[in-house]
Amino acid sequence: MVRALVGALAHALIDDPRVSIVTFGVAGGLTVQVDKQRRENQARGVQAGHQRLGDVQRRPP
């Protein structure tokens, strides 16, 4: 019985990720250090994207 219940819960969480998000929420970071690193990585990605977009816009047609 317990195995069937655990299996049903696992399938519900795995089959549709939205169920997991609603059930457990979404964490920004596990620790302050992890969250800081995530934010720094995101900022670098945005900056690189802006630089590439600027390069594309400056190229002659």
Summary of the structure (lengths in Angstrom):
residues: 61
radius of gyration: 20.5
end to end distance: 67.3
largest distance: 68.4
contacts: 106
relative contact order: 0.06
helix: 80%
strand: 0%
